[in-house]
Amino acid sequence: MDATPTTNNVKGESESLTNKILETGARLTQNFDPLKRTHTAAADGPPDVRQCLLYDSPEPGARLVGIEYMIKSYLYETLDHEERKLWHTHVFEVKSGMLIMPKPTGVPRAVWEVAENKEMEQVVELYGKVYHLWQTDRGHKLPLGQPQLMMSYTEENQLDFEKMVGERDQRFGEDHKHKREIRDYIEKPQLHPDADSVWKSKERVEEERQ
């Protein structure tokens, strides 16, 4: 997923140096990529809610294909049981090195990695809700049908991880194994059992078949 995060605290706290670095990079790169999704995040919104627009490419002329909301855990816990099942976690994407912020030209890699890790420390605790509106990967010329709820990956066996993430690495000059190593210190938060329900439902079906 490509994405540009919003890092300002919408409650009005003073902006940190990390935020300034991230925002400078956001203006330059507009990518925040685990695989193929692009986020351009709005700078305004309710407290502790990130509002993201998803594009099918970081290139000019990219098509808007979906939206994502990301919220902190205390907000997630206020949702009812059925609503919570529509949201996903970001722990695997962060800890595996799948989620990256491609380095802007001219920014030293060491500086960017510090800023990127600070952002990952926040993202790992967020719950996300994504709806895809335009299935460009299926060749649709227009946004057709009902919006589709999407979930993030939570384990390597849910995709051809090395192939897909390896291709992403080549595209952006990154190394997910290095990302995984330098993010090892990021603690895994306690996750609500209602999140990532699509994958859990599939696991239950497979267990029943065995």
RODREN-349934 format. One line per field, with one value per residue: x, y, z negated of N, C-alpha, C in turn; residue in three letters; residue number from 1; chain. Coordinates in pm, whole numbers, plus 50000, padded with zeros to 5 digits. Layout:
residues N
n_xx	(X, ...)
n_yy	(Y, ...)
n_zz	(Z, ...)
ca_xx	(X, ...)
ca_yy	(Y, ...)
ca_zz	(Z, ...)
c_xx	(X, ...)
c_yy	(Y, ...)
c_zz	(Z, ...)
code	(ALA, ...)
pos	(NUM, ...)
unit	(A, ...)
//
This chain:
residues 210
n_xx	(50083, 50065, 50123, 50065, 50120, 49933, 50069, 50038, 49907, 49571, 49454, 49597, 49858, 50205, 50414, 50631, 50985, 51012, 50760, 50781, 50984, 50859, 50638, 50762, 50876, 50640, 50532, 50712, 50716, 50468, 50402, 50336, 50405, 50306, 50245, 50071, 49910, 49810, 49819, 49686, 49676, 49433, 49480, 49315, 49053, 48851, 48956, 49226, 49165, 49251, 49219, 49220, 49295, 49290, 49490, 49556, 49812, 50127, 50180, 50131, 49793, 49682, 49423, 49154, 49082, 48980, 48906, 49040, 49001, 49169, 49203, 49259, 49309, 49139, 48918, 48833, 48747, 48510, 48325, 48051, 48009, 47963, 48041, 48313, 48421, 48466, 48703, 49063, 49395, 49735, 49969, 50116, 50186, 50353, 50557, 50665, 50800, 50667, 50518, 50609, 50763, 50851, 51170, 51221, 51379, 51699, 51684, 51868, 51923, 51951, 51839, 51579, 51493, 51480, 51270, 51069, 51044, 50948, 50696, 50593, 50577, 50349, 50153, 50138, 49967, 49718, 49379, 49231, 48994, 48890, 48753, 48721, 48654, 48683, 48766, 49032, 49231, 49104, 49054, 48849, 48698, 48557, 48433, 48261, 47966, 47906, 48074, 48370, 48462, 48783, 49062, 49368, 49679, 49771, 49943, 50227, 50163, 49933, 49970, 50188, 50449, 50736, 50777, 50594, 50648, 50918, 50927, 50816, 51018, 51228, 51120, 51117, 51369, 51419, 51444, 51283, 51358, 51559, 51407, 51238, 51418, 51516, 51289, 51232, 51229, 50988, 50702, 50448, 50115, 49840, 49587, 49249, 49015, 48809, 48896, 49030, 48855, 48781, 48997, 49008, 48763, 48798, 48999, 48858, 48675, 48847, 48953, 48727, 48686, 48887)
n_yy	(49883, 50213, 50516, 50838, 50966, 51153, 51343, 51544, 51644, 51667, 51800, 52020, 52041, 52146, 52119, 51846, 51780, 51539, 51519, 51734, 51647, 51420, 51539, 51701, 51502, 51383, 51573, 51553, 51287, 51140, 50870, 50567, 50273, 49939, 49751, 49797, 50016, 50354, 50619, 50934, 51149, 51338, 51651, 51756, 51677, 51468, 51438, 51214, 51055, 50935, 51026, 50889, 50893, 50661, 50565, 50416, 50428, 50596, 50780, 51072, 51136, 50918, 50695, 50744, 50502, 50416, 50448, 50503, 50483, 50546, 50471, 50531, 50295, 50338, 50458, 50263, 50068, 50171, 50105, 49899, 49537, 49418, 49623, 49650, 49426, 49498, 49625, 49643, 49540, 49675, 49558, 49336, 49433, 49645, 49527, 49327, 49457, 49514, 49747, 50060, 50386, 50528, 50667, 51013, 51191, 51321, 51324, 51207, 50859, 50750, 50948, 50950, 50691, 50703, 50886, 50748, 50517, 50632, 50706, 50452, 50351, 50473, 50393, 50115, 50079, 50148, 50102, 50010, 50090, 50000, 50079, 49974, 50134, 50135, 49895, 49875, 49691, 49478, 49555, 49736, 50010, 50210, 50310, 50047, 49875, 49772, 49928, 49767, 49601, 49587, 49403, 49411, 49231, 48976, 48772, 48599, 48380, 48442, 48552, 48556, 48623, 48681, 48713, 48918, 49131, 49149, 49235, 49487, 49600, 49614, 49799, 50036, 50052, 49942, 49738, 49491, 49309, 49435, 49646, 49504, 49415, 49656, 49744, 49580, 49650, 49777, 49751, 49504, 49583, 49511, 49342, 49382, 49117, 49118, 49238, 49211, 49021, 48888, 48724, 48559, 48431, 48281, 48110, 47962, 47825, 47665, 47507, 47364, 47209, 47028)
n_zz	(50000, 50091, 49923, 49784, 49476, 49234, 48982, 48798, 48484, 48446, 48241, 48189, 48082, 48058, 48345, 48406, 48467, 48601, 48724, 48900, 49071, 49180, 49307, 49494, 49651, 49736, 49907, 50109, 50195, 50169, 50125, 49950, 49888, 49873, 50066, 50329, 50295, 50276, 50049, 49984, 49736, 49558, 49397, 49207, 48973, 48751, 48404, 48358, 48577, 48887, 49223, 49533, 49880, 50146, 50413, 50738, 50823, 50779, 50968, 51186, 51286, 51167, 51056, 50829, 50605, 50365, 50009, 49682, 49333, 49033, 48694, 48342, 48070, 47849, 47957, 48133, 47954, 47867, 48054, 48174, 48162, 48420, 48592, 48526, 48646, 48905, 48927, 48953, 48842, 48823, 48754, 48862, 49118, 49049, 48879, 49039, 49236, 49461, 49492, 49603, 49628, 49904, 49967, 50004, 50272, 50209, 49934, 49664, 49613, 49352, 49192, 49288, 49222, 48944, 48909, 49044, 48885, 48650, 48736, 48789, 48533, 48445, 48634, 48598, 48390, 48477, 48594, 48901, 49162, 49473, 49786, 50114, 50414, 50686, 50905, 51044, 51083, 51191, 51440, 51477, 51633, 51523, 51195, 51065, 50943, 50598, 50318, 50195, 49905, 49769, 49637, 49448, 49482, 49250, 49201, 49341, 49501, 49634, 49876, 50166, 50029, 50039, 50314, 50395, 50215, 50256, 50523, 50488, 50331, 50516, 50689, 50542, 50439, 50186, 49884, 49738, 49544, 49405, 49306, 49138, 48946, 48825, 48710, 48505, 48240, 48201, 48019, 48012, 47999, 47773, 47928, 48032, 48022, 48210, 48441, 48780, 48886, 49123, 49204, 48980, 48995, 49227, 49140, 48948, 49109, 49261, 49059, 48982, 49205, 49193)
ca_xx	(50000, 50137, 50047, 50127, 50051, 49921, 50129, 50003, 49802, 49463, 49411, 49665, 49987, 50312, 50463, 50762, 51081, 50977, 50648, 50827, 51056, 50761, 50555, 50846, 50882, 50509, 50515, 50802, 50701, 50329, 50394, 50350, 50373, 50339, 50240, 50030, 49806, 49861, 49740, 49712, 49596, 49386, 49544, 49215, 48959, 48824, 49072, 49274, 49113, 49319, 49133, 49315, 49248, 49371, 49506, 49613, 49949, 50180, 50210, 50026, 49681, 49636, 49279, 49111, 49019, 48920, 48927, 49069, 49001, 49251, 49167, 49329, 49240, 49032, 48800, 48789, 48679, 48376, 48238, 47982, 48075, 47955, 48123, 48455, 48463, 48496, 48831, 49182, 49514, 49850, 50089, 50196, 50242, 50464, 50664, 50725, 50869, 50582, 50476, 50723, 50749, 50965, 51253, 51224, 51509, 51771, 51679, 51959, 51850, 51951, 51742, 51444, 51457, 51440, 51137, 50977, 51019, 50860, 50561, 50549, 50542, 50209, 50066, 50122, 49859, 49593, 49287, 49192, 48875, 48914, 48658, 48763, 48543, 48710, 48850, 49118, 49312, 49022, 49037, 48730, 48725, 48484, 48400, 48139, 47915, 47907, 48207, 48416, 48542, 48913, 49137, 49512, 49738, 49811, 50043, 50296, 50102, 49813, 50011, 50323, 50512, 50869, 50766, 50525, 50720, 51046, 50906, 50800, 51150, 51303, 51058, 51147, 51505, 51408, 51474, 51189, 51427, 51625, 51301, 51192, 51522, 51526, 51161, 51214, 51205, 50850, 50622, 50318, 50010, 49735, 49488, 49113, 48984, 48711, 48960, 49080, 48757, 48774, 49098, 48971, 48652, 48855, 49070, 48760, 48620, 48949, 48962, 48608, 48700, 48991)
ca_yy	(50000, 50339, 50609, 50954, 50980, 51281, 51322, 51651, 51615, 51757, 51875, 52148, 52045, 52197, 52020, 51794, 51772, 51420, 51553, 51822, 51562, 51338, 51620, 51738, 51384, 51360, 51664, 51514, 51151, 51097, 50724, 50501, 50157, 49802, 49682, 49871, 50112, 50487, 50701, 51075, 51169, 51474, 51708, 51792, 51570, 51453, 51399, 51075, 50985, 50967, 51009, 50865, 50862, 50554, 50572, 50293, 50454, 50723, 50862, 51168, 51073, 50799, 50691, 50728, 50370, 50381, 50534, 50433, 50556, 50482, 50526, 50478, 50182, 50378, 50483, 50132, 49995, 50226, 50053, 49775, 49413, 49398, 49726, 49620, 49320, 49557, 49696, 49557, 49586, 49705, 49505, 49254, 49520, 49723, 49445, 49245, 49541, 49532, 49886, 50151, 50520, 50544, 50782, 51121, 51227, 51426, 51304, 51098, 50738, 50734, 51045, 50906, 50572, 50745, 50944, 50641, 50432, 50706, 50693, 50313, 50336, 50516, 50314, 49979, 50077, 50196, 50014, 50070, 50043, 50035, 50042, 49996, 50186, 50120, 49776, 49892, 49571, 49386, 49612, 49819, 50144, 50302, 50247, 49970, 49793, 49818, 49937, 49641, 49608, 49522, 49378, 49404, 49101, 48958, 48666, 48582, 48276, 48494, 48601, 48516, 48737, 48714, 48759, 49046, 49236, 49161, 49321, 49623, 49646, 49652, 49919, 50153, 50048, 49917, 49603, 49465, 49236, 49538, 49717, 49416, 49413, 49781, 49767, 49474, 49712, 49827, 49653, 49466, 49619, 49413, 49359, 49340, 48993, 49137, 49291, 49114, 48913, 48813, 48618, 48465, 48350, 48183, 48010, 47874, 47740, 47567, 47412, 47279, 47117, 46928)
ca_zz	(50000, 50087, 49842, 49722, 49350, 49165, 48851, 48704, 48388, 48482, 48123, 48189, 48015, 48142, 48440, 48372, 48577, 48678, 48810, 49006, 49167, 49250, 49395, 49607, 49738, 49797, 50020, 50215, 50246, 50169, 50125, 49821, 49969, 49847, 50195, 50447, 50263, 50247, 49959, 49965, 49617, 49530, 49279, 49108, 48943, 48609, 48325, 48359, 48694, 49012, 49340, 49641, 50015, 50202, 50558, 50793, 50865, 50731, 51084, 51227, 51355, 51094, 51029, 50690, 50602, 50237, 49893, 49557, 49207, 48931, 48564, 48226, 48008, 47757, 48040, 48183, 47848, 47847, 48160, 48138, 48204, 48565, 48658, 48504, 48738, 49036, 48917, 48954, 48772, 48908, 48689, 48954, 49222, 48991, 48825, 49145, 49333, 49579, 49499, 49613, 49681, 49995, 49932, 50103, 50326, 50137, 49789, 49626, 49574, 49206, 49138, 49328, 49147, 48809, 48920, 49083, 48769, 48559, 48790, 48771, 48392, 48433, 48721, 48548, 48291, 48536, 48665, 49028, 49234, 49613, 49890, 50251, 50494, 50830, 50919, 51162, 51102, 51270, 51573, 51486, 51685, 51436, 51066, 51085, 50836, 50459, 50256, 50140, 49784, 49784, 49515, 49463, 49453, 49111, 49197, 49469, 49584, 49700, 50008, 50205, 49963, 50089, 50452, 50407, 50142, 50324, 50640, 50435, 50290, 50637, 50747, 50462, 50386, 50042, 49838, 49629, 49438, 49325, 49233, 49030, 48843, 48750, 48640, 48407, 48108, 48192, 47946, 48065, 47902, 47749, 48034, 47999, 48093, 48317, 48562, 48880, 48880, 49248, 49198, 48874, 49046, 49321, 49061, 48885, 49214, 49295, 48947, 48985, 49319, 49164)
c_xx	(50088, 50057, 50128, 50054, 50037, 49972, 50100, 49896, 49689, 49410, 49493, 49796, 50094, 50371, 50605, 50854, 51051, 50864, 50692, 50901, 50957, 50678, 50633, 50856, 50750, 50487, 50599, 50765, 50557, 50314, 50412, 50309, 50406, 50338, 50200, 49927, 49869, 49766, 49781, 49620, 49557, 49447, 49443, 49120, 48936, 48949, 49100, 49210, 49192, 49226, 49224, 49243, 49344, 49372, 49573, 49757, 49997, 50208, 50099, 49917, 49631, 49488, 49251, 49031, 48956, 48951, 48963, 49060, 49087, 49228, 49249, 49242, 49125, 48904, 48744, 48706, 48540, 48276, 48167, 48049, 48076, 48039, 48272, 48507, 48500, 48634, 48946, 49296, 49627, 49979, 50176, 50261, 50362, 50582, 50735, 50810, 50789, 50546, 50599, 50677, 50868, 51038, 51249, 51367, 51572, 51768, 51772, 51881, 51842, 51848, 51600, 51401, 51415, 51298, 51033, 50943, 50930, 50715, 50507, 50511, 50397, 50115, 50039, 50005, 49722, 49512, 49240, 49067, 48886, 48798, 48718, 48641, 48558, 48810, 48934, 49202, 49235, 48994, 48915, 48768, 48657, 48462, 48264, 48097, 47924, 48051, 48244, 48502, 48670, 48980, 49286, 49561, 49783, 49915, 50105, 50227, 49974, 49843, 50146, 50416, 50644, 50864, 50708, 50600, 50858, 51036, 50888, 50936, 51233, 51250, 51101, 51290, 51508, 51443, 51387, 51255, 51501, 51521, 51254, 51291, 51523, 51396, 51136, 51179, 51060, 50762, 50488, 50211, 49914, 49621, 49352, 49077, 48883, 48774, 49007, 48984, 48751, 48873, 49061, 48856, 48702, 48928, 48974, 48701, 48719, 48963, 48846, 48616, 48798, 48938)
c_yy	(50123, 50434, 50727, 50982, 51125, 51263, 51434, 51604, 51716, 51834, 52003, 52155, 52095, 52085, 51978, 51796, 51651, 51450, 51639, 51743, 51481, 51419, 51671, 51622, 51359, 51450, 51620, 51380, 51106, 50946, 50672, 50359, 50025, 49722, 49777, 49980, 50246, 50561, 50845, 51118, 51315, 51524, 51748, 51676, 51562, 51412, 51249, 50991, 51031, 50935, 51002, 50836, 50763, 50566, 50444, 50309, 50583, 50822, 50964, 51096, 50947, 50810, 50669, 50598, 50335, 50481, 50446, 50531, 50477, 50551, 50461, 50375, 50225, 50411, 50352, 50059, 50051, 50171, 49926, 49655, 49398, 49501, 49695, 49515, 49373, 49622, 49598, 49621, 49612, 49643, 49427, 49341, 49598, 49633, 49362, 49325, 49562, 49678, 49977, 50291, 50543, 50676, 50889, 51148, 51339, 51413, 51188, 50978, 50722, 50826, 50997, 50783, 50605, 50799, 50838, 50551, 50501, 50697, 50552, 50284, 50377, 50425, 50175, 49969, 50115, 50083, 50084, 50008, 50094, 49989, 50075, 50029, 50156, 50006, 49786, 49769, 49464, 49442, 49701, 49960, 50252, 50233, 50179, 49897, 49857, 49835, 49805, 49664, 49528, 49505, 49379, 49263, 49095, 48848, 48651, 48482, 48319, 48549, 48541, 48628, 48776, 48767, 48900, 49159, 49257, 49250, 49466, 49681, 49692, 49782, 50045, 50154, 50027, 49772, 49572, 49388, 49332, 49615, 49634, 49417, 49540, 49818, 49664, 49531, 49759, 49719, 49628, 49500, 49503, 49441, 49309, 49216, 49009, 49186, 49178, 48996, 48829, 48697, 48515, 48375, 48244, 48073, 47911, 47777, 47630, 47463, 47316, 47175, 47004, 46817)
c_zz	(50000, 50000, 49799, 49592, 49307, 49024, 48754, 48609, 48411, 48362, 48106, 48114, 48112, 48225, 48405, 48493, 48664, 48774, 48927, 49114, 49249, 49347, 49515, 49705, 49806, 49917, 50139, 50278, 50263, 50188, 49984, 49849, 49906, 49976, 50307, 50419, 50230, 50156, 49975, 49852, 49600, 49401, 49172, 49087, 48795, 48533, 48335, 48469, 48816, 49128, 49463, 49773, 50078, 50355, 50609, 50838, 50802, 50844, 51112, 51307, 51287, 51063, 50881, 50680, 50468, 50128, 49773, 49441, 49110, 48797, 48453, 48152, 47918, 47834, 48094, 48079, 47817, 47949, 48114, 48206, 48357, 48640, 48643, 48601, 48876, 49040, 48910, 48875, 48872, 48855, 48787, 49061, 49171, 48956, 48932, 49242, 49459, 49599, 49501, 49654, 49773, 49973, 50041, 50150, 50243, 49986, 49753, 49573, 49422, 49141, 49167, 49248, 49005, 48812, 48953, 48964, 48666, 48606, 48770, 48626, 48366, 48511, 48665, 48450, 48349, 48597, 48791, 49086, 49377, 49700, 50025, 50336, 50642, 50846, 51046, 51189, 51179, 51410, 51588, 51532, 51603, 51300, 51074, 50958, 50699, 50409, 50189, 50015, 49804, 49648, 49546, 49431, 49307, 49094, 49336, 49560, 49654, 49839, 50041, 50158, 50027, 50231, 50459, 50337, 50204, 50448, 50598, 50396, 50410, 50695, 50674, 50406, 50236, 50010, 49717, 49514, 49347, 49243, 49114, 48914, 48760, 48680, 48531, 48270, 48091, 48129, 48015, 47962, 47880, 47848, 47991, 48081, 48206, 48447, 48652, 48893, 49007, 49245, 49093, 48918, 49142, 49247, 48998, 48988, 49249, 49184, 48948, 49097, 49289, 49072)
code	(MET, ASP, ALA, THR, PRO, THR, THR, ASN, ASN, VAL, LYS, GLY, GLU, SER, GLU, SER, LEU, THR, ASN, LYS, ILE, LEU, GLU, THR, GLY, ALA, ARG, LEU, THR, GLN, ASN, PHE, ASP, PRO, LEU, LYS, ARG, THR, HIS, THR, ALA, ALA, ALA, ASP, GLY, PRO, PRO, ASP, VAL, ARG, GLN, CYS, LEU, LEU, TYR, ASP, SER, PRO, GLU, PRO, GLY, ALA, ARG, LEU, VAL, GLY, ILE, GLU, TYR, MET, ILE, LYS, SER, TYR, LEU, TYR, GLU, THR, LEU, ASP, HIS, GLU, GLU, ARG, LYS, LEU, TRP, HIS, THR, HIS, VAL, PHE, GLU, VAL, LYS, SER, GLY, MET, LEU, ILE, MET, PRO, LYS, PRO, THR, GLY, VAL, PRO, ARG, ALA, VAL, TRP, GLU, VAL, ALA, GLU, ASN, LYS, GLU, MET, GLU, GLN, VAL, VAL, GLU, LEU, TYR, GLY, LYS, VAL, TYR, HIS, LEU, TRP, GLN, THR, ASP, ARG, GLY, HIS, LYS, LEU, PRO, LEU, GLY, GLN, PRO, GLN, LEU, MET, MET, SER, TYR, THR, GLU, GLU, ASN, GLN, LEU, ASP, PHE, GLU, LYS, MET, VAL, GLY, GLU, ARG, ASP, GLN, ARG, PHE, GLY, GLU, ASP, HIS, LYS, HIS, LYS, ARG, GLU, ILE, ARG, ASP, TYR, ILE, GLU, LYS, PRO, GLN, LEU, HIS, PRO, ASP, ALA, ASP, SER, VAL, TRP, LYS, SER, LYS, GLU, ARG, VAL, GLU, GLU, GLU, ARG, GLN)
pos	(1, 2, 3, 4, 5, 6, 7, 8, 9, 10, 11, 12, 13, 14, 15, 16, 17, 18, 19, 20, 21, 22, 23, 24, 25, 26, 27, 28, 29, 30, 31, 32, 33, 34, 35, 36, 37, 38, 39, 40, 41, 42, 43, 44, 45, 46, 47, 48, 49, 50, 51, 52, 53, 54, 55, 56, 57, 58, 59, 60, 61, 62, 63, 64, 65, 66, 67, 68, 69, 70, 71, 72, 73, 74, 75, 76, 77, 78, 79, 80, 81, 82, 83, 84, 85, 86, 87, 88, 89, 90, 91, 92, 93, 94, 95, 96, 97, 98, 99, 100, 101, 102, 103, 104, 105, 106, 107, 108, 109, 110, 111, 112, 113, 114, 115, 116, 117, 118, 119, 120, 121, 122, 123, 124, 125, 126, 127, 128, 129, 130, 131, 132, 133, 134, 135, 136, 137, 138, 139, 140, 141, 142, 143, 144, 145, 146, 147, 148, 149, 150, 151, 152, 153, 154, 155, 156, 157, 158, 159, 160, 161, 162, 163, 164, 165, 166, 167, 168, 169, 170, 171, 172, 173, 174, 175, 176, 177, 178, 179, 180, 181, 182, 183, 184, 185, 186, 187, 188, 189, 190, 191, 192, 193, 194, 195, 196, 197, 198, 199, 200, 201, 202, 203, 204, 205, 206, 207, 208, 209, 210)
unit	(A, A, A, A, A, A, A, A, A, A, A, A, A, A, A, A, A, A, A, A, A, A, A, A, A, A, A, A, A, A, A, A, A, A, A, A, A, A, A, A, A, A, A, A, A, A, A, A, A, A, A, A, A, A, A, A, A, A, A, A, A, A, A, A, A, A, A, A, A, A, A, A, A, A, A, A, A, A, A, A, A, A, A, A, A, A, A, A, A, A, A, A, A, A, A, A, A, A, A, A, A, A, A, A, A, A, A, A, A, A, A, A, A, A, A, A, A, A, A, A, A, A, A, A, A, A, A, A, A, A, A, A, A, A, A, A, A, A, A, A, A, A, A, A, A, A, A, A, A, A, A, A, A, A, A, A, A, A, A, A, A, A, A, A, A, A, A, A, A, A, A, A, A, A, A, A, A, A, A, A, A, A, A, A, A, A, A, A, A, A, A, A, A, A, A, A, A, A, A, A, A, A, A, A, A, A, A, A, A, A)
//
